[in-house]
């Protein structure tokens, strides 16, 4: 694995920390800083929680992928359990569903690390990029501009995976 691939995989480990509500605040702050995200976590923490984690019945932009994408929950969770199983990952974070964006970023980082271009493409195409599209729709207001910038940065990192990755996977 090249240093560039390792750095990209680590970016998605950092994204997993950003999106996971179970990550300790210190790890989220560290990831926020490492990803050079807007606002500084300590400044936007309240806006972050109200945009992605708190709401009745759901937050404005859910991090549970099936809820955000309007999919049947059982099917999406079953598919994510198959993805995790195929990659040899065990789902230990019982407080989060397997189709949560945080663990999804961890699975994506593993696929990048293993240079599995098909898995990277499928995760991005089926779940991550559609989630970003929904986030633009739901967060595209002035009062949530910083959270929209956050999701746009996430989308940019996802789109970076398509740039030249197909050619590189043939060399592995």
Secondary structure by P-SEA (a helix, b strand, c coil): ccaaaaaaaaaaaaaaaaacccccaaaaaaaaaaacccccccccaaaaaaacccccccccccccccccccccaaaaaaaaaaaaaaacccccccccccccaaaaaaaaaaaaaacaaaaaaaaaaacaaaaaaaaaaaaccccaaaaaaaaaaaaaaaaaaacaaaaaaaac
